[in-house]
Amino acid sequence: MKSKNFKTLALNQLRGHWGAVIAALIVPSLAVAALSLLTNLPLQIYSIFTRSSQFYSDSYGAYYHMSSTVPTLLSIPAFLGEIAVFVLSAALLYGVSRYLLKFVRGAQPVIGEIFGGFTSGAEKFGRAVLLQLLISIFTALWSLLFIIPGIIAGYRYSMAFYILADNDNISALDALNASKEMMRGHKWELFKLHLSFIGWILLCIITGGIGFIFLSPYMSTAQANFYEYLRGIRSAGAEYISPQQTF
């Protein structure tokens, strides 16, 4: 299938549902951004303060650097906050994946579906976090070789969260390996799909990023359909034709 097929299908599915999908994607983004801002705020305030008054003077006019103890202490909640952001992102990514799969399959998922990583039990929550950790580690290791191997690794594992959300009993490592197998011979197809959005991405950047509110659902829905296409190939052993396709 060509990129335009996934994009056309996505637009057809989004017709009349833009608001719901935008909300399902923007709420997790705002939650992650808010947590990151909150945990880093004390250190940022301190940094702003020290830039304006980096030195103080004693009665003899000597200057001393402000103590490094305070920023060290403030860096602890910032570090813990980064861990919390990572965990929150993993759980929400699992929920968003579930939401998108239900949406492209013709259901009308409620926005609460995006919190599935928290409401589906500790086991699924743990598997989502572990999967995110494995993806980060393997992608980082491949990136040590060069940028391109890191990018290829990212595409290799790009279906992992869909697979995890689509299979209740699969482990994080099995989801990772299943994505690797599913994407064998299809990484270039997904790359071309992403590349086909480059004009819209540039337009969104020019408009100060506002356009991403609409582009994100478009791209996410198209990629969810790409997963459905690969899942169909894998299960049927032939080209997958969705009953929802209208092109």
Backbone bond lengths (Angstrom), bond angles and torsions (degrees), N, CA, C in turn:
res aa  C-N    CA-C-N  psi(-1)  N-CA   C-N-CA  omega(-1)  CA-C   N-CA-C  phi
1 M - - - 1.459 - - 1.519 110.51 -
2 K 1.322 115.57 148.72 1.449 120.62 -179.44 1.531 110.55 -91.82
3 S 1.334 114.63 160.96 1.463 120.20 -179.08 1.520 111.74 -56.91
4 K 1.330 116.22 -38.85 1.467 119.17 -177.38 1.521 111.36 -63.22
5 N 1.344 117.07 -27.59 1.464 120.02 179.00 1.520 111.27 -66.78
6 F 1.338 116.44 -44.92 1.460 120.48 178.21 1.520 111.25 -65.53
7 K 1.327 116.27 -36.87 1.461 120.75 -179.00 1.527 110.72 -70.87
8 T 1.331 116.59 -40.98 1.459 119.95 178.31 1.519 110.88 -64.36
9 L 1.326 115.92 -42.64 1.457 120.77 178.38 1.524 110.59 -62.03
10 A 1.324 116.24 -42.13 1.465 120.65 179.76 1.524 110.75 -61.86
11 L 1.322 117.05 -44.29 1.466 120.38 -179.76 1.526 110.95 -64.20
12 N 1.320 116.51 -39.46 1.462 120.12 177.99 1.527 111.25 -62.95
13 Q 1.324 116.49 -41.51 1.459 121.12 -179.39 1.527 112.05 -69.91
14 L 1.329 116.47 -34.12 1.459 120.83 -177.39 1.524 112.81 -78.06
15 R 1.303 116.40 -17.29 1.467 119.51 -178.29 1.529 109.97 -59.00
16 G 1.317 115.55 118.63 1.454 121.25 -178.52 1.522 114.40 85.24
17 H 1.351 117.06 -1.50 1.472 121.04 -177.61 1.526 112.49 -129.97
18 W 1.316 116.88 13.60 1.465 119.68 -177.43 1.522 111.57 -57.43
19 G 1.305 117.17 -46.51 1.469 120.78 -176.54 1.514 112.49 -59.25
20 A 1.331 116.60 -43.51 1.461 120.67 -177.96 1.521 111.24 -65.27
21 V 1.332 117.15 -44.06 1.471 120.21 -178.24 1.522 110.75 -71.67
22 I 1.326 117.57 -37.24 1.467 120.30 176.08 1.518 110.05 -59.58
23 A 1.329 116.44 -44.99 1.462 120.66 179.35 1.524 110.99 -62.47
24 A 1.343 116.29 -40.92 1.464 120.56 -178.42 1.515 112.25 -65.66
25 L 1.332 117.52 -25.13 1.460 120.81 -179.90 1.529 112.60 -95.88
26 I 1.333 116.58 -32.52 1.457 119.05 -175.46 1.520 112.17 -79.67
27 V 1.330 118.25 -30.55 1.469 120.57 179.40 1.528 111.35 -62.11
28 P 1.352 119.62 -47.64 1.466 118.65 176.86 1.530 113.04 -61.32
29 S 1.339 116.19 -38.92 1.470 119.51 179.80 1.519 111.16 -62.80
30 L 1.330 116.09 -43.12 1.461 120.35 179.13 1.520 111.28 -66.71
31 A 1.328 117.16 -37.82 1.463 121.17 179.90 1.522 110.99 -64.07
32 V 1.324 116.64 -44.97 1.473 121.14 179.35 1.524 110.42 -65.87
33 A 1.335 116.45 -43.53 1.467 120.50 -179.93 1.527 110.93 -63.74
34 A 1.329 116.78 -41.29 1.467 120.67 -179.28 1.528 111.14 -65.15
35 L 1.324 117.02 -42.87 1.470 120.34 179.03 1.516 110.94 -65.06
36 S 1.321 117.02 -41.84 1.463 121.04 178.78 1.524 110.91 -62.86
37 L 1.320 116.25 -43.77 1.460 120.58 179.62 1.514 111.12 -64.85
38 L 1.317 116.95 -43.08 1.455 121.78 -177.48 1.520 111.72 -63.16
39 T 1.320 117.49 -44.14 1.461 120.55 -176.14 1.529 112.30 -75.46
40 N 1.314 117.21 -23.70 1.464 120.29 -179.55 1.520 113.27 -97.72
41 L 1.335 116.93 -7.07 1.459 120.92 -174.40 1.528 113.43 -60.18
42 P 1.344 120.04 -46.39 1.476 118.85 -179.95 1.520 113.14 -58.53
43 L 1.329 117.05 -42.58 1.457 120.54 -179.91 1.522 111.22 -68.14
44 Q 1.325 117.52 -37.17 1.453 120.70 178.58 1.525 111.42 -67.05
45 I 1.329 116.35 -40.74 1.466 120.18 178.11 1.520 109.91 -63.36
46 Y 1.325 116.33 -42.88 1.462 120.31 178.98 1.525 110.97 -63.13
47 S 1.332 117.09 -40.53 1.467 121.20 -179.98 1.518 110.94 -63.38
48 I 1.339 116.01 -41.94 1.472 119.67 178.39 1.524 110.44 -63.66
49 F 1.334 116.33 -41.13 1.455 120.93 -179.25 1.527 111.44 -64.85
50 T 1.331 116.71 -43.94 1.472 119.95 -176.95 1.514 112.01 -71.81
51 R 1.332 117.76 -26.75 1.458 119.08 177.06 1.521 111.34 -67.83
52 S 1.331 116.15 -29.75 1.460 119.70 -179.17 1.531 112.15 -88.92
53 S 1.330 115.78 -19.86 1.464 118.58 179.33 1.524 109.81 -144.02
54 Q 1.333 114.98 65.29 1.454 120.41 -173.22 1.526 112.04 -70.27
55 F 1.301 116.37 -25.99 1.459 119.97 -178.45 1.531 110.25 -124.28
56 Y 1.309 114.98 155.17 1.446 118.83 170.39 1.528 107.34 -132.57
57 S 1.310 116.92 156.10 1.461 121.51 -172.56 1.522 110.67 -111.74
58 D 1.374 115.04 143.65 1.457 118.02 172.64 1.527 109.07 -94.55
59 S 1.308 116.80 -174.30 1.460 120.34 -174.69 1.522 113.01 -65.68
60 Y 1.347 118.12 -17.81 1.457 121.23 -179.82 1.531 112.06 -97.77
61 G 1.286 116.37 3.91 1.461 119.46 177.37 1.514 113.63 83.85
62 A 1.343 118.16 6.87 1.460 120.47 178.22 1.527 108.94 -77.39
63 Y 1.311 116.76 151.89 1.464 121.71 -177.27 1.521 109.71 -114.85
64 Y 1.288 115.11 140.26 1.457 121.54 -179.78 1.532 109.06 -130.60
65 H 1.305 114.50 141.41 1.472 118.45 174.45 1.522 109.16 -69.87
66 M 1.299 115.61 142.88 1.453 119.36 176.88 1.520 109.42 -63.84
67 S 1.283 117.35 148.72 1.458 123.24 -175.22 1.527 111.47 -57.94
68 S 1.331 113.58 140.41 1.468 119.04 178.33 1.528 111.81 -84.34
69 T 1.329 116.48 -2.27 1.464 119.95 -178.26 1.519 111.87 -65.55
70 V 1.324 116.37 -41.31 1.467 120.52 -177.03 1.522 112.05 -63.03
71 P 1.347 120.03 -51.95 1.465 118.21 179.48 1.525 112.66 -63.39
72 T 1.334 117.35 -30.20 1.460 120.15 177.24 1.523 110.30 -64.34
73 L 1.323 115.64 -44.73 1.465 120.04 178.97 1.527 111.27 -65.83
74 L 1.335 115.15 -40.06 1.469 118.90 -178.87 1.525 112.11 -70.42
75 S 1.328 116.89 -23.80 1.455 119.88 -179.90 1.526 111.98 -72.31
76 I 1.336 116.82 -19.15 1.468 120.06 179.88 1.523 111.23 -66.01
77 P 1.358 119.45 -53.48 1.469 118.05 177.01 1.524 112.53 -63.45
78 A 1.348 117.10 -29.44 1.460 119.80 178.10 1.534 109.95 -66.48
79 F 1.328 116.41 -41.40 1.469 120.79 178.44 1.527 110.73 -66.15
80 L 1.327 116.37 -45.36 1.458 120.36 177.78 1.528 110.44 -62.93
81 G 1.334 114.95 -33.90 1.455 119.57 177.61 1.514 112.07 -64.91
82 E 1.342 117.26 -37.76 1.458 120.79 178.05 1.531 110.60 -63.27
83 I 1.336 115.38 -38.81 1.462 119.34 177.01 1.529 110.05 -64.47
84 A 1.334 116.14 -42.60 1.458 120.93 179.42 1.525 110.94 -63.43
85 V 1.331 116.71 -39.71 1.463 121.11 178.16 1.529 110.18 -63.46
86 F 1.328 115.80 -41.56 1.468 120.86 179.29 1.528 110.36 -61.38
87 V 1.329 116.17 -46.70 1.462 121.56 -179.21 1.528 110.44 -64.69
88 L 1.327 116.29 -45.05 1.464 120.68 179.29 1.524 110.90 -61.69
89 S 1.322 116.71 -42.58 1.465 120.91 179.98 1.518 111.39 -61.34
90 A 1.342 116.47 -41.53 1.459 120.70 -179.38 1.526 111.14 -63.70
91 A 1.325 116.15 -46.51 1.465 120.32 -179.01 1.526 111.20 -64.39
92 L 1.326 117.02 -41.10 1.461 120.59 -179.68 1.524 111.69 -70.84
93 L 1.334 116.84 -35.17 1.466 120.03 177.78 1.523 110.71 -63.86
94 Y 1.320 115.93 -38.10 1.468 120.38 175.34 1.535 109.80 -62.09
95 G 1.328 116.64 -46.37 1.455 120.75 -179.63 1.515 112.91 -64.32
96 V 1.327 116.60 -42.35 1.465 120.83 179.05 1.524 110.38 -64.32
97 S 1.328 116.44 -38.70 1.467 120.21 178.39 1.531 110.22 -61.85
98 R 1.333 116.60 -42.91 1.465 120.40 177.23 1.524 110.67 -62.22
99 Y 1.318 115.79 -43.27 1.461 120.97 -179.50 1.533 110.40 -60.32
100 L 1.334 116.87 -48.39 1.460 121.16 -176.41 1.525 111.75 -65.66
101 L 1.338 116.90 -38.29 1.459 119.28 179.30 1.527 110.94 -65.10
102 K 1.312 117.02 -41.89 1.466 119.89 177.57 1.526 110.40 -64.86
103 F 1.333 115.17 -38.44 1.463 119.55 -178.02 1.527 111.24 -65.25
104 V 1.336 117.94 -49.26 1.471 119.81 -176.99 1.524 111.75 -71.44
105 R 1.331 117.59 -14.34 1.463 120.77 177.56 1.524 112.06 -91.27
106 G 1.326 115.68 6.95 1.456 119.96 173.08 1.506 116.03 97.08
107 A 1.329 117.27 -2.26 1.462 119.59 177.19 1.523 109.78 -81.50
108 Q 1.310 116.34 173.52 1.454 121.70 176.71 1.533 107.70 -121.80
109 P 1.329 116.88 78.36 1.468 120.25 -176.51 1.515 112.16 -65.65
110 V 1.325 116.12 144.61 1.463 120.81 176.17 1.516 108.57 -79.64
111 I 1.318 116.55 157.69 1.453 120.67 -176.32 1.525 111.57 -64.01
112 G 1.343 116.37 -23.64 1.459 119.49 178.41 1.513 112.97 -62.97
113 E 1.327 116.89 -15.31 1.461 121.62 178.52 1.528 111.66 -60.53
114 I 1.328 117.03 -28.79 1.466 119.70 -177.31 1.527 111.68 -68.12
115 F 1.322 117.22 -15.34 1.460 120.59 177.63 1.527 111.88 -96.54
116 G 1.328 115.62 17.11 1.453 120.73 -178.94 1.514 113.72 -58.79
117 G 1.332 116.60 -27.77 1.455 119.53 178.06 1.513 112.95 -64.63
118 F 1.332 116.43 -22.84 1.467 121.49 179.11 1.522 112.11 -98.85
119 T 1.328 116.95 -30.45 1.463 120.54 -172.41 1.521 113.66 -96.32
120 S 1.321 117.80 -6.86 1.466 120.76 -176.62 1.522 113.44 -93.43
121 G 1.327 116.59 6.62 1.457 119.57 177.99 1.512 112.88 108.34
122 A 1.323 115.07 158.64 1.470 121.37 -176.86 1.518 111.67 -64.41
123 E 1.331 117.02 -33.13 1.462 119.60 -177.10 1.525 111.33 -64.75
124 K 1.331 116.82 -46.84 1.469 119.65 179.78 1.525 110.93 -68.97
125 F 1.322 115.84 -35.87 1.463 119.53 176.00 1.527 109.95 -59.94
126 G 1.327 116.39 -46.13 1.457 120.60 179.88 1.513 112.36 -64.03
127 R 1.336 116.75 -39.02 1.463 119.63 -179.69 1.531 110.88 -67.30
128 A 1.340 116.98 -36.20 1.467 120.44 178.25 1.526 110.76 -64.61
129 V 1.327 116.27 -44.72 1.466 120.36 179.83 1.519 110.40 -65.61
130 L 1.340 116.95 -42.55 1.464 120.67 179.77 1.521 110.74 -64.20
131 L 1.329 116.72 -40.20 1.465 119.82 178.85 1.517 110.87 -62.61
132 Q 1.321 116.42 -44.18 1.471 119.82 177.93 1.521 110.75 -60.87
133 L 1.323 116.40 -38.94 1.457 121.05 179.78 1.522 110.67 -66.57
134 L 1.327 117.09 -44.59 1.464 120.64 179.35 1.522 111.63 -62.89
135 I 1.328 116.51 -43.23 1.465 120.36 178.59 1.530 110.11 -60.73
136 S 1.326 116.31 -44.45 1.467 120.69 -179.15 1.519 111.24 -62.94
137 I 1.329 116.35 -43.42 1.466 120.67 -178.08 1.525 111.06 -66.12
138 F 1.330 116.61 -50.93 1.467 119.58 -176.90 1.528 111.91 -66.07
139 T 1.328 116.34 -38.73 1.462 119.37 178.45 1.528 110.42 -65.81
140 A 1.330 116.63 -40.68 1.457 120.70 178.53 1.521 111.23 -64.87
141 L 1.322 116.90 -40.78 1.473 120.21 179.57 1.527 111.12 -64.13
142 W 1.330 116.49 -42.47 1.460 119.22 177.25 1.520 111.46 -66.53
143 S 1.329 116.22 -33.00 1.468 120.26 179.64 1.523 111.94 -67.88
144 L 1.334 116.78 -22.89 1.464 119.69 177.57 1.523 111.42 -64.14
145 L 1.340 116.02 -28.60 1.460 119.65 179.03 1.524 110.66 -71.38
146 F 1.322 115.08 -43.47 1.470 121.32 178.21 1.520 107.07 177.97
147 I 1.306 117.33 171.80 1.462 121.37 -177.44 1.524 111.14 -66.00
148 I 1.330 116.72 -44.48 1.467 120.27 -174.91 1.525 112.67 -62.51
149 P 1.351 119.93 -45.50 1.470 118.70 175.82 1.525 112.80 -58.52
150 G 1.336 116.71 -34.27 1.459 120.24 177.11 1.518 111.80 -65.72
151 I 1.335 116.43 -40.53 1.467 120.95 178.39 1.525 110.39 -65.54
152 I 1.331 115.46 -42.54 1.470 120.07 178.79 1.523 110.37 -61.83
153 A 1.338 116.29 -40.41 1.464 120.33 178.49 1.520 110.56 -62.62
154 G 1.330 116.51 -39.58 1.457 120.24 177.97 1.521 111.91 -59.51
155 Y 1.324 116.28 -40.94 1.466 120.16 177.41 1.525 111.12 -71.80
156 R 1.313 116.93 -33.72 1.464 121.17 179.70 1.523 111.38 -61.19
157 Y 1.327 116.33 -36.64 1.459 120.76 -176.45 1.527 113.11 -102.23
158 S 1.325 117.61 11.10 1.468 121.53 -172.51 1.528 114.16 -68.60
159 M 1.325 117.81 -19.68 1.462 120.78 -179.00 1.529 112.28 -97.15
160 A 1.320 117.53 0.23 1.468 121.51 -171.19 1.526 112.74 -61.35
161 F 1.334 117.65 -42.94 1.468 119.25 -177.67 1.524 111.71 -72.17
162 Y 1.330 117.35 -32.05 1.459 119.01 173.93 1.527 109.87 -63.50
163 I 1.323 115.75 -42.88 1.464 120.64 -179.54 1.521 110.54 -64.39
164 L 1.330 116.49 -42.42 1.464 120.39 178.52 1.522 110.78 -62.81
165 A 1.331 116.44 -42.34 1.464 120.84 -179.65 1.520 112.01 -70.90
166 D 1.329 116.79 -22.56 1.455 122.20 -174.98 1.524 113.05 -92.86
167 N 1.341 116.53 -9.78 1.463 120.94 -176.40 1.522 109.94 -134.66
168 D 1.311 116.88 111.96 1.463 121.45 -173.23 1.527 113.48 -64.80
169 N 1.325 117.64 -31.55 1.455 120.06 -171.20 1.523 114.68 -106.23
170 I 1.311 118.57 4.36 1.454 120.98 -177.31 1.524 110.42 -78.82
171 S 1.316 116.49 144.04 1.459 120.77 177.66 1.517 110.11 -83.49
172 A 1.323 115.90 165.94 1.463 120.71 179.65 1.525 110.98 -61.92
173 L 1.330 116.69 -44.01 1.461 120.40 -179.37 1.521 111.50 -66.63
174 D 1.325 116.84 -38.60 1.463 119.76 177.96 1.523 110.92 -66.79
175 A 1.332 117.19 -37.04 1.470 120.58 176.70 1.520 110.46 -63.39
176 L 1.321 115.80 -39.31 1.461 121.02 178.45 1.523 110.52 -63.89
177 N 1.327 116.50 -46.67 1.461 121.02 -179.75 1.519 111.46 -67.60
178 A 1.337 116.52 -35.66 1.462 120.18 178.50 1.527 110.56 -65.74
179 S 1.321 116.68 -39.11 1.462 120.85 177.04 1.531 110.25 -63.96
180 K 1.319 115.18 -42.51 1.465 120.13 178.59 1.522 110.74 -58.57
181 E 1.334 115.80 -43.82 1.463 120.35 -179.81 1.525 110.89 -70.67
182 M 1.337 116.93 -41.54 1.459 121.40 -178.63 1.523 112.08 -62.87
183 M 1.330 116.28 -35.55 1.461 120.70 -176.49 1.524 113.06 -86.75
184 R 1.321 116.91 -2.51 1.460 119.84 178.80 1.530 109.79 -61.02
185 G 1.311 116.61 117.67 1.460 121.65 -179.01 1.516 114.50 83.13
186 H 1.345 117.60 2.54 1.475 120.52 -177.28 1.531 113.03 -124.87
187 K 1.314 116.58 1.46 1.474 118.70 -178.72 1.519 111.06 -63.01
188 W 1.327 117.54 -38.47 1.455 120.65 179.91 1.528 111.03 -65.93
189 E 1.323 116.85 -34.78 1.464 120.19 178.00 1.529 110.84 -63.13
190 L 1.330 115.82 -44.46 1.463 119.05 179.85 1.522 110.52 -68.20
191 F 1.324 116.79 -36.66 1.462 120.12 177.48 1.526 110.29 -61.56
192 K 1.325 116.90 -42.46 1.470 120.31 179.15 1.526 110.67 -65.55
193 L 1.335 116.52 -35.50 1.465 119.48 176.77 1.528 110.00 -62.57
194 H 1.317 116.78 -46.66 1.468 120.23 177.89 1.530 111.15 -63.48
195 L 1.320 115.87 -41.37 1.461 120.18 -178.66 1.524 111.47 -64.02
196 S 1.317 117.10 -29.18 1.467 120.41 -178.71 1.526 112.06 -68.15
197 F 1.335 117.25 -13.73 1.466 121.29 178.54 1.524 112.29 -94.14
198 I 1.325 118.13 2.88 1.465 120.99 -171.82 1.530 112.15 -59.55
199 G 1.322 116.83 -37.96 1.461 119.92 178.93 1.519 111.68 -63.42
200 W 1.331 116.33 -42.80 1.466 120.34 177.81 1.530 111.09 -66.33
201 I 1.331 116.38 -37.72 1.470 120.18 179.25 1.520 110.63 -62.70
202 L 1.333 116.54 -44.97 1.463 120.58 179.02 1.527 110.79 -63.18
203 L 1.317 116.48 -39.10 1.460 120.34 178.82 1.526 110.38 -64.97
204 C 1.325 116.90 -39.05 1.461 120.95 178.85 1.531 110.61 -65.19
205 I 1.317 116.39 -38.92 1.470 120.71 178.64 1.520 110.25 -64.61
206 I 1.329 115.81 -42.89 1.469 120.72 -179.57 1.524 110.49 -62.50
207 T 1.327 117.19 -34.61 1.472 121.05 -178.14 1.522 112.43 -87.96
208 G 1.329 116.34 16.53 1.462 119.87 176.56 1.516 114.14 78.26
209 G 1.304 117.44 18.71 1.459 121.53 175.55 1.518 114.96 88.37
210 I 1.327 117.62 -5.23 1.464 120.41 -178.12 1.530 111.30 -62.26
211 G 1.314 115.80 -36.03 1.459 120.00 -177.61 1.515 114.04 -63.68
212 F 1.334 117.52 -20.09 1.460 120.22 -179.42 1.534 111.48 -65.15
213 I 1.320 116.74 -20.45 1.465 120.13 176.85 1.524 110.23 -59.44
214 F 1.332 116.46 -34.68 1.458 121.33 179.66 1.523 112.15 -97.00
215 L 1.326 116.92 -31.04 1.463 119.64 -178.82 1.524 111.87 -71.03
216 S 1.325 117.26 -36.19 1.456 120.49 -178.08 1.530 112.58 -59.62
217 P 1.347 119.61 -47.55 1.473 119.00 176.11 1.529 112.50 -62.13
218 Y 1.313 115.84 -37.30 1.466 121.43 179.63 1.530 110.45 -60.81
219 M 1.339 116.33 -51.46 1.453 121.52 -178.85 1.530 111.73 -67.42
220 S 1.323 116.22 -41.33 1.465 120.18 -177.79 1.521 111.38 -65.90
221 T 1.322 116.81 -40.67 1.457 120.64 178.74 1.521 111.02 -67.60
222 A 1.324 116.42 -39.68 1.466 120.30 177.67 1.524 110.67 -62.27
223 Q 1.340 116.94 -41.50 1.455 119.58 -179.27 1.532 111.30 -70.38
224 A 1.319 117.56 -35.87 1.462 120.07 175.92 1.528 110.53 -62.07
225 N 1.325 116.37 -37.04 1.461 120.20 175.60 1.523 111.39 -68.40
226 F 1.309 116.53 -32.17 1.462 120.34 176.01 1.526 109.92 -63.46
227 Y 1.335 116.40 -41.14 1.464 120.15 175.91 1.521 110.83 -61.62
228 E 1.329 116.56 -43.40 1.458 120.38 178.94 1.529 110.90 -60.60
229 Y 1.309 116.10 -38.78 1.470 121.87 177.36 1.528 110.60 -61.73
230 L 1.335 116.93 -47.51 1.460 120.85 179.70 1.523 111.36 -67.20
231 R 1.311 117.13 -37.70 1.466 121.29 178.91 1.525 109.98 -63.56
232 G 1.335 115.29 -39.19 1.457 119.29 178.06 1.513 112.19 -65.60
233 I 1.326 116.65 -40.87 1.467 120.68 177.71 1.522 110.22 -62.35
234 R 1.317 115.06 -43.52 1.461 119.63 -176.45 1.523 112.18 -67.53
235 S 1.333 117.35 -37.47 1.465 120.23 -176.16 1.525 112.78 -84.52
236 A 1.333 116.03 -32.46 1.463 119.31 -176.02 1.516 113.06 -100.29
237 G 1.341 116.18 -19.17 1.461 119.59 -178.37 1.511 112.57 71.66
238 A 1.346 115.99 19.26 1.461 120.98 178.67 1.509 108.80 -149.24
239 E 1.307 116.07 170.57 1.459 120.87 179.94 1.511 110.09 -58.06
240 Y 1.325 115.43 128.84 1.468 120.85 -176.40 1.521 110.49 -85.01
241 I 1.317 115.73 129.54 1.458 121.00 176.96 1.519 107.53 -119.68
242 S 1.310 116.41 113.93 1.457 120.89 -178.84 1.513 110.41 -76.46
243 P 1.325 118.32 138.90 1.471 120.52 177.14 1.520 111.93 -67.28
244 Q 1.362 117.25 -13.20 1.464 119.55 -179.03 1.528 111.99 -89.42
245 Q 1.326 116.75 -9.73 1.458 119.20 -175.97 1.524 110.52 -66.33
246 T 1.309 115.85 134.91 1.454 119.88 -178.01 1.527 111.27 -123.02
247 F 1.345 117.08 13.02 1.446 119.25 -178.97 1.527 109.85 -102.68
